[in-house]
Amino acid sequence: MFVGVVAFTGPGPGVTARAVAAYAIGGLAMLLWGLTDAFGERPAGQMPRMQGLFAVAAVVCGYAGAFAHTGALVAISLMLIMDLGTESRLPVGWAVAGCTVVAIETGVLVARASDGLALGYPMLVVMVLIASHNRRAYRVRAEQSAALLAQTELLRAEQRRVAVLDERTRIAREIHDVLAHSLGALSIQIQAAGALLTDHQDIDRAVTVLAEARRLTADGLTETRRAVHALRADIAPLDEELATAADIHRQRHGGAVRLSVRGEPTPLSPDQALPLFRTAQEALTNAAKHAPAQPVEVTLTYQDDHVSLTVDNPLARPDPGRTGDRPEFATVDGGYGLTGMRERLLLLGGTLDAGVRDGRWRVRAEVPR
């Protein structure tokens, strides 16, 4: 702008009405450009009018810049083309650049300027237009990168939230299963103590059973803490955990438990091992209540694509008060112990089946490898 003012106010032949008009239009366009950039993004509704003004100013300055002492107008024209090429679509920029080249060549012919101007100015216009499109592409990539980064941060925040909820759900399920097993075993002891007192008046044996019930309560608290810890750390191998559960069953209920491991034992994640272990505990508790002192067979099978657990015991003793051959689940949640186990296994893509097979009650759970 300073160069333009000097050009048409100073002495010499460059002071013409054509130059004054071109500087006025170009100066207005540059002023509007500066104000809109200073106050932030350009209003979308005013963009067509602004682009129209910039296009007219670029063409006018390009024409007037071909005359003597008005070379600064070509610089204004190039700057406006740079803006149009950056802010507008590709056809708009090329159309304005083409009109500007025609105006420059017309001015060169009218002013009878040198061939250097006739070739140099159009080349500058093309170079500026290419640079403006590169600038536009860079801006688009920067905006896309910023949007992708923001979306990635949102996704990470959502993943963290889901992980927290998933951890809470796992802990809730595990504590529920531990309490259901512990309280189910405790219920058996209390019922036994009640039967000893009411039917046999055997106080000594009832005291022994109640002492066992107290021990079960303490074990339940210990098992709950252990379950929460197991959710955050590696647990013992599943076959060892099942062997411990079998020993506890023999000590508490007097029934024989035979554990068989088939295949090559391999480490399992807590998500895989815990549902199988809790299924075994639930099945042993049911066996203790519905088929007390009867032998139980526990089979753990490792295969290439899955691991299965089978708990097999004799059917429940006949009860005139109950029809059917399906025993009631010995849980404290209304008989849904194995149902809860089935839901946990389904989340892992596994299965759980329970029913009569060959005259025996069989529970079979399976998880994929």
C-alpha positions as CSV (number, residue, x, y, z in Angstrom):
1,M,0.0,0.0,0.0
2,F,2.8,2.4,0.8
3,V,4.5,1.7,-2.6
4,G,1.2,2.4,-4.3
5,V,0.6,5.7,-2.6
6,V,4.1,6.9,-3.5
7,A,3.6,5.8,-7.1
8,F,0.4,7.9,-7.8
9,T,1.1,10.9,-5.6
10,G,4.7,11.5,-6.6
11,P,5.6,13.6,-9.6
12,G,5.9,12.0,-13.0
13,P,3.8,10.5,-15.7
14,G,2.6,7.6,-13.5
15,V,-0.1,9.8,-12.0
16,T,-3.2,8.9,-14.0
17,A,-6.9,8.4,-13.3
18,R,-6.4,4.7,-14.3
19,A,-3.7,4.2,-11.7
20,V,-5.7,6.0,-8.9
21,A,-8.8,3.9,-9.6
22,A,-6.8,0.7,-9.6
23,Y,-5.0,1.6,-6.4
24,A,-8.4,2.5,-4.8
25,I,-10.0,-0.8,-5.7
26,G,-6.9,-2.8,-4.8
27,G,-6.5,-0.9,-1.5
28,L,-10.1,-1.5,-0.6
29,A,-9.8,-5.2,-1.2
30,M,-6.5,-5.4,0.8
31,L,-8.1,-3.5,3.7
32,L,-11.1,-5.8,3.7
33,W,-8.7,-8.8,3.6
34,G,-6.7,-7.5,6.6
35,L,-9.8,-6.7,8.7
36,T,-11.4,-10.1,8.2
37,D,-8.2,-11.9,9.0
38,A,-7.7,-9.7,12.1
39,F,-11.2,-10.5,13.5
40,G,-11.1,-14.3,13.0
41,E,-12.9,-16.5,10.5
42,R,-14.7,-14.9,7.6
43,P,-18.5,-15.0,7.7
44,A,-19.8,-17.8,5.4
45,G,-22.6,-15.6,4.1
46,Q,-20.2,-12.8,2.9
47,M,-17.7,-15.1,1.2
48,P,-19.2,-14.8,-2.3
49,R,-19.2,-11.0,-2.2
50,M,-15.7,-10.8,-0.8
51,Q,-14.4,-13.2,-3.4
52,G,-16.1,-11.3,-6.1
53,L,-14.5,-8.0,-4.9
54,F,-11.1,-9.8,-4.8
55,A,-11.5,-11.1,-8.3
56,V,-12.4,-7.7,-9.7
57,A,-9.5,-6.0,-7.9
58,A,-7.0,-8.7,-9.1
59,V,-8.1,-8.2,-12.7
60,V,-8.1,-4.4,-12.5
61,C,-4.7,-4.3,-10.8
62,G,-3.3,-6.8,-13.2
63,Y,-4.4,-4.6,-16.2
64,A,-3.2,-1.3,-14.7
65,G,0.0,-2.9,-13.5
66,A,1.2,-3.4,-17.1
67,F,1.6,0.4,-17.5
68,A,4.7,2.3,-16.5
69,H,5.3,3.3,-12.9
70,T,2.4,1.0,-11.6
71,G,4.3,-2.3,-11.0
72,A,3.1,-2.3,-7.4
73,L,-0.4,-3.1,-8.6
74,V,0.8,-6.4,-10.0
75,A,2.0,-7.3,-6.5
76,I,-1.5,-6.5,-5.1
77,S,-3.0,-8.6,-7.9
78,L,-0.7,-11.5,-7.0
79,M,-1.6,-11.3,-3.3
80,L,-5.3,-11.3,-4.0
81,I,-4.9,-14.4,-6.3
82,M,-3.0,-16.1,-3.5
83,D,-5.9,-15.5,-1.1
84,L,-8.5,-16.7,-3.7
85,G,-6.4,-19.8,-4.4
86,T,-6.2,-20.6,-0.7
87,E,-9.8,-19.9,0.3
88,S,-11.7,-20.8,-2.8
89,R,-12.2,-24.0,-4.7
90,L,-9.8,-24.9,-7.5
91,P,-11.9,-23.7,-10.5
92,V,-12.5,-20.3,-8.9
93,G,-8.8,-19.7,-8.4
94,W,-7.9,-20.8,-11.9
95,A,-10.7,-18.7,-13.4
96,V,-9.6,-15.5,-11.7
97,A,-5.9,-16.3,-12.5
98,G,-6.9,-16.7,-16.2
99,C,-8.8,-13.5,-16.3
100,T,-5.9,-11.7,-14.6
101,V,-3.5,-13.0,-17.2
102,V,-5.8,-11.8,-20.0
103,A,-6.0,-8.4,-18.3
104,I,-2.2,-8.2,-18.0
105,E,-1.6,-9.2,-21.6
106,T,-4.3,-6.6,-22.7
107,G,-2.5,-3.9,-20.6
108,V,0.8,-4.9,-22.1
109,L,-0.6,-4.5,-25.6
110,V,-2.3,-1.2,-24.9
111,A,0.8,0.2,-23.1
112,R,3.2,-1.4,-25.6
113,A,5.3,-2.7,-22.8
114,S,8.3,-4.9,-23.2
115,D,8.1,-8.6,-24.0
116,G,9.6,-9.4,-20.6
117,L,6.4,-8.1,-18.9
118,A,4.2,-10.0,-21.3
119,L,6.0,-13.3,-20.3
120,G,7.1,-12.6,-16.7
121,Y,3.8,-11.4,-15.2
122,P,1.7,-14.4,-16.3
123,M,4.4,-16.8,-15.1
124,L,4.3,-15.1,-11.7
125,V,0.5,-15.5,-11.7
126,V,0.7,-19.2,-12.3
127,M,3.4,-19.7,-9.7
128,V,1.4,-17.8,-7.1
129,L,-1.7,-19.8,-7.9
130,I,0.2,-23.1,-7.5
131,A,1.7,-21.9,-4.2
132,S,-1.8,-21.0,-3.0
133,H,-3.2,-24.4,-3.8
134,N,-0.3,-26.0,-1.9
135,R,-1.1,-23.7,1.0
136,R,-4.8,-24.7,0.8
137,A,-3.9,-28.4,0.8
138,Y,-1.6,-27.9,3.8
139,R,-4.4,-26.1,5.7
140,V,-6.9,-28.9,4.9
141,R,-4.5,-31.5,6.1
142,A,-3.8,-29.5,9.3
143,E,-7.5,-29.2,10.0
144,Q,-8.1,-32.9,9.3
145,S,-5.2,-33.8,11.6
146,A,-6.6,-31.6,14.3
147,A,-10.0,-33.2,13.9
148,L,-8.5,-36.7,14.0
149,L,-6.5,-35.8,17.1
150,A,-9.6,-34.5,18.9
151,Q,-11.5,-37.6,17.9
152,T,-8.7,-39.8,19.0
153,E,-8.6,-38.1,22.4
154,L,-12.4,-38.6,22.7
155,L,-12.0,-42.3,21.8
156,R,-9.2,-42.7,24.4
157,A,-11.4,-41.1,27.1
158,E,-14.3,-43.4,26.1
159,Q,-12.0,-46.4,26.2
160,R,-10.8,-45.4,29.7
161,R,-14.4,-45.0,30.9
162,V,-15.4,-48.4,29.4
163,A,-12.3,-50.0,31.0
164,V,-13.3,-48.7,34.4
165,L,-16.9,-49.9,34.0
166,D,-15.7,-53.3,32.8
167,E,-13.4,-53.6,35.8
168,R,-16.2,-52.7,38.2
169,T,-18.5,-55.2,36.5
170,R,-15.9,-58.0,36.7
171,I,-15.3,-57.2,40.4
172,A,-19.0,-57.2,41.1
173,R,-19.5,-60.6,39.3
174,E,-16.6,-62.2,41.0
175,I,-17.7,-61.0,44.5
176,H,-21.2,-62.2,43.7
177,D,-20.0,-65.6,42.7
178,V,-17.7,-65.9,45.8
179,L,-20.5,-64.9,48.2
180,A,-23.0,-67.2,46.5
181,H,-20.6,-70.1,46.9
182,S,-19.6,-69.3,50.4
183,L,-23.1,-68.5,51.7
184,G,-24.5,-71.6,49.9
185,A,-22.0,-73.8,51.7
186,L,-22.8,-72.0,55.0
187,S,-26.5,-72.6,54.4
188,I,-25.8,-76.3,54.1
189,Q,-24.0,-76.3,57.5
190,I,-26.8,-74.3,59.2
191,Q,-29.4,-76.7,57.9
192,A,-27.4,-79.6,59.1
193,A,-27.0,-78.1,62.5
194,G,-30.8,-77.4,62.7
195,A,-31.5,-81.0,61.7
196,L,-29.2,-82.3,64.4
197,L,-30.8,-80.2,67.1
198,T,-34.4,-80.8,66.1
199,D,-34.4,-84.4,64.8
200,H,-31.6,-86.0,66.8
201,Q,-31.0,-83.7,69.8
202,D,-27.3,-84.2,69.1
203,I,-25.8,-81.1,70.7
204,D,-22.2,-82.1,70.3
205,R,-22.4,-82.7,66.6
206,A,-24.4,-79.5,66.2
207,V,-21.7,-77.5,67.9
208,T,-19.1,-79.1,65.6
209,V,-21.2,-78.2,62.5
210,L,-21.7,-74.6,63.8
211,A,-18.0,-74.3,64.3
212,E,-17.5,-75.4,60.7
213,A,-20.1,-72.7,59.7
214,R,-18.0,-70.1,61.5
215,R,-15.0,-71.2,59.7
216,L,-16.9,-71.0,56.4
217,T,-17.7,-67.4,57.2
218,A,-14.1,-66.5,57.7
219,D,-13.1,-68.4,54.6
220,G,-15.7,-66.5,52.6
221,L,-14.2,-63.2,53.7
222,T,-10.7,-64.4,52.8
223,E,-12.0,-65.7,49.4
224,T,-13.6,-62.4,48.6
225,R,-10.3,-60.5,49.2
226,R,-8.5,-63.2,47.2
227,A,-11.0,-62.8,44.3
228,V,-10.5,-59.1,44.1
229,H,-6.7,-59.6,44.1
230,A,-7.0,-62.2,41.4
231,L,-8.7,-59.8,39.1
232,R,-5.6,-57.6,39.1
233,A,-2.9,-60.2,39.2
234,D,-2.1,-63.7,37.9
235,I,-3.8,-66.6,39.6
236,A,-2.5,-70.1,40.2
237,P,-2.9,-72.6,37.4
238,L,-6.4,-73.8,37.0
239,D,-5.6,-77.4,37.7
240,E,-4.1,-76.4,41.1
241,E,-7.1,-74.3,42.0
242,L,-9.4,-77.2,41.2
243,A,-7.3,-79.6,43.3
244,T,-7.6,-77.2,46.2
245,A,-11.4,-77.0,45.8
246,A,-11.6,-80.8,45.6
247,D,-9.7,-81.1,48.9
248,I,-11.9,-78.5,50.6
249,H,-15.0,-80.4,49.4
250,R,-13.8,-83.7,50.8
251,Q,-12.9,-82.1,54.1
252,R,-16.2,-80.3,54.5
253,H,-18.7,-82.7,53.0
254,G,-17.0,-86.1,53.2
255,G,-17.7,-87.0,49.6
256,A,-14.9,-88.3,47.3
257,V,-13.8,-86.0,44.5
258,R,-11.7,-87.3,41.6
259,L,-9.9,-84.7,39.5
260,S,-8.7,-85.6,36.1
261,V,-6.6,-83.4,33.8
262,R,-6.5,-84.2,30.1
263,G,-4.3,-82.7,27.5
264,E,-1.3,-80.4,27.9
265,P,-2.0,-77.8,30.7
266,T,-1.3,-74.3,29.5
267,P,-1.6,-71.0,31.3
268,L,-5.0,-69.3,31.1
269,S,-5.8,-65.6,31.6
270,P,-7.8,-64.7,34.7
271,D,-10.8,-63.9,32.4
272,Q,-10.7,-67.5,31.2
273,A,-9.7,-69.4,34.4
274,L,-12.0,-67.7,36.9
275,P,-15.3,-68.5,35.3
276,L,-14.3,-72.2,35.0
277,F,-13.1,-72.3,38.6
278,R,-16.4,-70.6,39.9
279,T,-18.4,-73.1,37.8
280,A,-16.6,-76.0,39.5
281,Q,-17.2,-74.4,42.9
282,E,-20.9,-73.9,42.2
283,A,-21.3,-77.5,40.9
284,L,-19.5,-78.9,44.0
285,T,-21.8,-76.9,46.3
286,N,-24.9,-78.2,44.4
287,A,-23.5,-81.8,44.7
288,A,-23.0,-81.4,48.4
289,K,-26.6,-80.3,49.0
290,H,-28.5,-82.5,46.5
291,A,-26.2,-85.6,46.6
292,P,-24.3,-85.4,49.9
293,A,-21.4,-87.8,50.5
294,Q,-21.7,-89.0,46.9
295,P,-18.6,-89.2,44.7
296,V,-18.0,-86.4,42.3
297,E,-15.9,-86.4,39.1
298,V,-14.2,-83.2,37.9
299,T,-12.5,-83.4,34.5
300,L,-10.4,-80.5,33.0
301,T,-9.6,-80.9,29.3
302,Y,-7.1,-78.8,27.4
303,Q,-7.6,-78.8,23.6
304,D,-6.2,-76.8,20.8
305,D,-9.1,-74.4,20.4
306,H,-10.8,-74.5,23.8
307,V,-10.6,-75.6,27.4
308,S,-13.6,-77.5,29.0
309,L,-14.6,-78.4,32.5
310,T,-17.0,-81.2,33.4
311,V,-18.4,-81.9,36.9
312,D,-20.3,-85.1,37.1
313,N,-22.2,-86.5,40.2
314,P,-25.1,-88.9,41.0
315,L,-28.6,-87.5,40.7
316,A,-30.3,-86.0,43.7
317,R,-32.0,-88.3,46.1
318,P,-35.8,-88.7,45.4
319,D,-37.8,-86.0,47.0
320,P,-41.6,-86.6,47.1
321,G,-42.1,-82.8,47.4
322,R,-40.4,-82.0,44.1
323,T,-41.2,-83.3,40.6
324,G,-38.7,-83.7,37.8
325,D,-35.1,-84.8,37.8
326,R,-33.5,-81.4,37.7
327,P,-32.0,-80.5,41.1
328,E,-32.4,-77.0,42.5
329,F,-29.3,-74.9,42.4
330,A,-27.8,-74.4,45.9
331,T,-27.3,-70.6,45.7
332,V,-28.4,-67.7,47.8
333,D,-29.7,-65.7,44.8
334,G,-32.9,-67.6,44.1
335,G,-31.2,-70.6,42.2
336,Y,-29.4,-68.6,39.5
337,G,-25.8,-69.6,40.3
338,L,-25.2,-71.6,37.1
339,T,-27.2,-69.1,35.1
340,G,-24.8,-66.4,36.2
341,M,-21.9,-68.6,35.3
342,R,-23.4,-69.1,31.8
343,E,-23.7,-65.4,31.3
344,R,-20.0,-64.9,32.2
345,L,-19.0,-67.6,29.8
346,L,-21.1,-66.2,27.0
347,L,-19.2,-62.9,27.3
348,L,-16.1,-64.8,26.5
349,G,-17.6,-66.8,23.6
350,G,-17.9,-69.9,25.8
351,T,-20.8,-72.2,26.8
352,L,-22.3,-73.9,29.8
353,D,-24.7,-76.8,29.8
354,A,-26.2,-78.5,32.8
355,G,-28.6,-81.5,32.8
356,V,-29.0,-85.3,33.1
357,R,-26.6,-87.4,31.1
358,D,-26.6,-91.2,31.4
359,G,-28.4,-91.2,34.7
360,R,-26.1,-88.6,36.3
361,W,-26.1,-84.8,36.8
362,R,-23.5,-83.2,34.6
363,V,-22.3,-79.6,34.3
364,R,-20.0,-78.8,31.4
365,A,-18.4,-75.4,30.8
366,E,-16.2,-74.4,27.9
367,V,-14.1,-71.3,27.0
368,P,-12.2,-70.7,23.7
369,R,-8.4,-70.5,23.7
